[in-house]
Amino acid sequence: ETNTLPFHPFEMQQGDILRMEKEHQVLKEQLKEAQEKYDQLQSRSLEEISALKELLKKNVEETEVVSKNELDWFHQDLEIQVKKWQQEKKENQENLKALRTTAKKHTDTNDRYSKTIDEKEKQYSIYLNTYLDTSNKLANEKVKLEELIKKSQDDYQECVKRAVKAEIAVLKNWKETEVCKLNGIAANAEANLKMLKSLSSSASAAPKLKSQIDSWEIFISNVKKQLEKVKAEYEEKIQTVKNGVRNCLTKMETVDLPSP
C-alpha cells in the first residue's frame, strides 16, 4: 500500500515517527536493564539488612550481659565511694570545727590589728603633714640653691673667660718681650755685620775680617731660628689656653746666644 497522507502535522520530516519508535524501543530496553539492576540491588540490600539485624541482636545480647556486670561493679564501687565520702565528711566536720576555732582566733587578732592600724594611720597622717611641710620648705630652698648654683656657674664661666684672656695677654706680653729682645739683638748683629762688610771692601782687610763676618752671619741665623722657635712655642701655648687647658702659664726658657 502507498501512504498518501501528508507529513504535517505528524512529522516535521519524513521518518520522524519511525525514528521516535526506535528511540522508544531503546529506552524500554534501558528501563528493563535498570529494573533488573534495581532488583539485584534490592535483593542484596535485603540480605545485608538481615545480616545486620542478626549482628545487632547479638550486640544487644552482649551489651546486656556487659551492662549487668558493669552495673554490679558500679554498685560495688558506689558502696566503696559512699563509705569513703562518709569518712571524708566526718573528717571535714572535725576540720571545720578546728577551722572555726582558728577563725575566731584570727578574728580576735584582726580586731587588735585593726585598732593598731587606726593608731598607725593617725600617726602616719601626722608624719605625712610634717613631711609635706618639710618637703615644701626643702623645695623652696632647692629652688634658691639652684638659682645660686646657676649664678655661681655663670660667675665661674665669666671668671674662666677673664682668666683665659689674662693668661693669653700674659703669654702675648712674654712673646712680644722675647720677640722684641731677639729682634733688637738681630738688628744690632746685622748692623755689626753691615759695618764689617763695609770694612772688608778693601783687599787688605778682607782676609782678616772674613772669619768675623762668618761668625756674625751664623750668629744672626741662630738668632732668627731662636725667634721663630719663640713665636711658635708661645703661639702653641696661647692656642692650648684657648682650648681650655689650664696651668699653661709658664715662661719659655730661651738660650742666651753669645755674640761674636
Solvent accessible surface area in square Angstrom, and as a share of the most:
residue,aa,sasa,rsa
1,E,232,1.04
2,T,117,0.68
3,N,123,0.63
4,T,119,0.69
5,L,128,0.64
6,P,99,0.62
7,F,97,0.41
8,H,129,0.57
9,P,99,0.62
10,F,151,0.63
11,E,22,0.10
12,M,162,0.73
13,Q,127,0.56
14,Q,137,0.61
15,G,26,0.25
16,D,20,0.10
17,I,79,0.40
18,L,105,0.52
19,R,119,0.43
20,M,127,0.57
21,E,103,0.46
22,K,124,0.52
23,E,98,0.44
24,H,112,0.50
25,Q,94,0.42
26,V,76,0.43
27,L,109,0.54
28,K,106,0.45
29,E,93,0.42
30,Q,100,0.44
31,L,122,0.61
32,K,133,0.56
33,E,102,0.46
34,A,54,0.42
35,Q,93,0.41
36,E,86,0.39
37,K,130,0.55
38,Y,122,0.46
39,D,70,0.36
40,Q,121,0.54
41,L,94,0.47
42,Q,86,0.38
43,S,56,0.36
44,R,135,0.49
45,S,50,0.33
46,L,109,0.54
47,E,116,0.52
48,E,98,0.44
49,I,81,0.41
50,S,62,0.40
51,A,62,0.48
52,L,111,0.55
53,K,132,0.56
54,E,113,0.51
55,L,95,0.47
56,L,113,0.56
57,K,125,0.53
58,K,117,0.50
59,N,65,0.33
60,V,70,0.40
61,E,89,0.40
62,E,87,0.39
63,T,79,0.46
64,E,110,0.49
65,V,93,0.53
66,V,74,0.43
67,S,53,0.34
68,K,130,0.55
69,N,62,0.32
70,E,91,0.41
71,L,93,0.46
72,D,60,0.31
73,W,161,0.56
74,F,117,0.49
75,H,87,0.39
76,Q,108,0.48
77,D,70,0.37
78,L,71,0.35
79,E,109,0.49
80,I,109,0.55
81,Q,55,0.24
82,V,55,0.32
83,K,145,0.61
84,K,109,0.46
85,W,137,0.48
86,Q,115,0.51
87,Q,99,0.44
88,E,68,0.30
89,K,125,0.53
90,K,118,0.50
91,E,78,0.35
92,N,91,0.47
93,Q,101,0.45
94,E,101,0.45
95,N,83,0.42
96,L,84,0.42
97,K,149,0.63
98,A,59,0.46
99,L,113,0.56
100,R,162,0.59
101,T,74,0.43
102,T,54,0.32
103,A,51,0.40
104,K,136,0.58
105,K,130,0.55
106,H,118,0.53
107,T,75,0.44
108,D,61,0.32
109,T,34,0.20
110,N,90,0.46
111,D,71,0.37
112,R,143,0.52
113,Y,132,0.50
114,S,47,0.30
115,K,143,0.61
116,T,62,0.36
117,I,92,0.47
118,D,74,0.38
119,E,106,0.47
120,K,116,0.49
121,E,100,0.45
122,K,141,0.60
123,Q,83,0.37
124,Y,133,0.51
125,S,53,0.34
126,I,112,0.57
127,Y,144,0.55
128,L,65,0.32
129,N,81,0.42
130,T,78,0.46
131,Y,137,0.52
132,L,83,0.41
133,D,81,0.42
134,T,63,0.37
135,S,37,0.24
136,N,88,0.45
137,K,133,0.56
138,L,104,0.52
139,A,50,0.39
140,N,90,0.46
141,E,91,0.41
142,K,123,0.52
143,V,78,0.45
144,K,136,0.58
145,L,101,0.50
146,E,87,0.39
147,E,111,0.50
148,L,105,0.52
149,I,93,0.47
150,K,128,0.54
151,K,125,0.53
152,S,57,0.37
153,Q,104,0.46
154,D,74,0.39
155,D,66,0.34
156,Y,134,0.51
157,Q,96,0.43
158,E,86,0.38
159,C,61,0.36
160,V,27,0.16
161,K,119,0.50
162,R,134,0.49
163,A,46,0.35
164,V,25,0.15
165,K,143,0.61
166,A,55,0.42
167,E,29,0.13
168,I,22,0.11
169,A,58,0.45
170,V,49,0.28
171,L,0,0.00
172,K,92,0.39
173,N,89,0.46
174,W,58,0.20
175,K,38,0.16
176,E,110,0.49
177,T,72,0.42
178,E,18,0.08
179,V,22,0.13
180,C,92,0.55
181,K,97,0.41
182,L,10,0.05
183,N,68,0.35
184,G,33,0.31
185,I,58,0.30
186,A,10,0.07
187,A,57,0.44
188,N,98,0.50
189,A,1,0.01
190,E,78,0.35
191,A,58,0.45
192,N,51,0.26
193,L,19,0.10
194,K,154,0.65
195,M,106,0.47
196,L,13,0.07
197,K,99,0.42
198,S,69,0.44
199,L,98,0.49
200,S,22,0.14
201,S,96,0.62
202,S,54,0.35
203,A,92,0.71
204,S,91,0.59
205,A,27,0.21
206,A,35,0.27
207,P,98,0.62
208,K,159,0.67
209,L,27,0.13
210,K,124,0.53
211,S,75,0.48
212,Q,87,0.39
213,I,22,0.11
214,D,54,0.28
215,S,48,0.31
216,W,29,0.10
217,E,72,0.32
218,I,110,0.56
219,F,11,0.05
220,I,13,0.07
221,S,49,0.32
222,N,58,0.30
223,V,1,0.00
224,K,102,0.43
225,K,137,0.58
226,Q,19,0.08
227,L,18,0.09
228,E,107,0.48
229,K,106,0.45
230,V,0,0.00
231,K,71,0.30
232,A,61,0.48
233,E,56,0.25
234,Y,0,0.00
235,E,83,0.37
236,E,117,0.53
237,K,49,0.21
238,I,5,0.03
239,Q,95,0.42
240,T,38,0.22
241,V,0,0.00
242,K,114,0.48
243,N,108,0.56
244,G,39,0.38
245,V,73,0.42
246,R,100,0.37
247,N,142,0.73
248,C,19,0.11
249,L,73,0.36
250,T,74,0.43
251,K,112,0.47
252,M,17,0.08
253,E,162,0.73
254,T,40,0.23
255,V,100,0.58
256,D,114,0.59
257,L,55,0.27
258,P,116,0.73
259,S,69,0.45
260,P,78,0.49
